[in-house]
């Protein structure tokens, strides 16, 4: 039986300017104005973290563990592995070994539309991981099914294309095309500044309706 691994070329890393913008941006602020691009509230972080980077996408079927390590071999510093469990099963394709290998290659994070295993070990490795909980059913590199790398995937409720900008924090995960992400980040930063002024206004016991209206974008 033919085992097919579709591997497409890597995309260039995000610009330093965009990374700097995203370091000041909260996903929840983007959530005030955007409705697409959120992976969903069931995909949560194993530890507090805020990361941004470009998506290295993986479509991982069944118990094939080789496709994950093939993707790790392609990681560029700052990449975020975004993994779709295409069978929507309860098999964990990321554990302590995968987290260690990905971090050593320079990955910024891993986001899985599925469970992980070895959660305590992943936390000790220190690589931020977002997932749908834990499972003791795992992939195996000796089980060859196939898979795809750097192709369009679905991760939770979001479509993710290779090279998309990814912003992940303790509130959630948001993905978008790079120019769209830059525009949203600039909007969010200004809104967050305004929000700080609003909170000072409310802390003085004043009405929100008395707060001076000003543009936020």
N, C-alpha and C positions, 0 to 999 in steps of 0.2 A: 504494500500500500504506500502511495506517495505521501510523504509528509512535507507540507509546503509552509515555509516561513517567508512571508512577504515583508521585505525590509526596504523602506524608501529612504532617500538621503535626509540628513539632518538639516534643520533650519538654523540660521545664525542666531546667536544669543541676543537677548534684549539689550537695548542701548543702556549705558550707564545713566543717562538722563531719565529714562523711563523707570529704571530700578529706583532711582532717587525719589521720583514722584510717588511710586508705590509704597516706599518705606514710610510715607507720611499719610497713607490712605487707609481708611477702614472699609471693609466690605459692607458693613451695615449702613454707611453713608451712601455708598453706591446704591444700596437697596432702596433708598428713598425715591429713586428716579428710574431705575432700570428694572426690567422684569425678566429678561433673558440672561442666560449665562451663569446662573446659580446652580450648583450641583445638587443642592437639597440638604435639609436639616438632618437627615439620617447619616450623612458622612461627616464624622466629627473627629477632632484632633485627639491623639493619645496624650498630648502634653501641651501646655500653653506655648504658642509659637506664632510668629508672623513672618511669612516668606513670600517672595515673588520671583518669578523666573519664566522661562519659556517652556511650553509643554512638549515633552517627548512622549508621544502617545503609544499605548500598547493595547492591542486587542488580544486577550488571554483566554482561550477556551479550556474547559475541563481541567484535568489534572496535569497538563503539560507545564512543567516548571522551566524548561529550557528557554522558552520565549522571553521570560523575565530576565534571565542572565544574558541573553543576546542583546536585550535592550540596555542593560547595564553597561555592556561593552561599548555602546555608542554614546554614553553620557558625556556631555560637555560640562565643564564647571558652571554651576548655576542652573542647570536643567532641573525641571520638576517632572518626575515620572507620573503620568496620569494613566491609570490602568482601568480598562473596562473588562469586567467579568462577563463575557458575552453570553454565557449560559445562565446568568443570574442565579448561580448556585451558592452553596455555603462553604465552598472550598477556599482556603486561605492561600494566596500566592505570594505573600510577603511575610517573612519572619525575621528572626535575628540575623541570619546569614545574609539575606538579601539586603537588609538595612545597612549592615556593615559594608558590604561590597559597594552599594550605591553611594554611601557617604565617602568611601575611599576614592571613588571616581569623581567626586565633586558635586554630586547631586544636592540640590537645595532641600528637596522634600519628595515624598511619595504620596499620591492620592489614589485611593482604591475604591472602585464601586463594588465593594465586597468586604469580607472580613480579613483580618490579619491573625497571625499566631505569634507566640513568643512575645507578648506585649511588653512584659517587664524588661526583656532583653532589648527590644527596640528602643525603649525609653533610655536604657543605660547606654546604648550606642549614641544616642543624642540626635538622631536624624528625625526631623518632624514627619509624622505620618498621620494622614486623615483616612479613616476607614469606617466600615459598618460593624464594628464590634470585633469579637474574636471567634475563632473556630479551631478545633483540633484536627479537622480534615484538611489536608494540605496537598499541594502540588508535588510532583516528583520529576526530576530531570530525566529519568529513564523512560517516562511515559511520553512518547512523541505523538502529538496530535497536530501541531502547527499553530500558527498565530500570525499577527501582523504588527509591524512597528512603523511609526511615523505615517499613519493613515488616519482619516477622520474616524472618530469614535463617539460613543455616547457614554458619558460618565454621570450617573444619576439623572438629573433633569436637564443636563446641559450637553449640547453638541460641542466637541472639542476638536479643533483642527491642529495638525502639527505646527508648532511654532506660535500658537496662540499665547498671549500673555496670561499668566495665572497669578492671582492674588489670593492668599489663604491666611486666615487668622483664626482667633478663637471663636468668632461668630459664624464663620463659614468659608466657602470656597467660591470664587468668582473667576470666570474665564471670558476673554473677549479678544477679538482681532486687535492688533497692536495700536493702530491709530484710534480706534474706539476706546481702548483702555486708557490711552493718554488723555483723551478729552474728558473721560469720566473721572480720572484721577485729579485733573486740574479743578474740575467742578467740586469734587469731594473735599479737597483741601480748603477751598474757599468756604464751603458750607461748614466745615469743622471749625474754622476760625470764628464764623458767625455764631455757631452753636456755643462756643466758650463764652462769648459776650452775652448770649441769651441766658445761659446758666447763671452768670453773675447777676443779671437782671432779676431772674426768678428767686435767687438766693436772698435778695433784698426784700422779698415779699411782694414784688410788683406783679401786675397782671401781664400775661403773655400778650394780650391784645394791646397793651401800651408800648410794647417793644417796637422801637423804630424800624420800619420796613426798609430793607436795603437789598440790592441785587446780590444773588449768590452764585451767579455763573456769568 
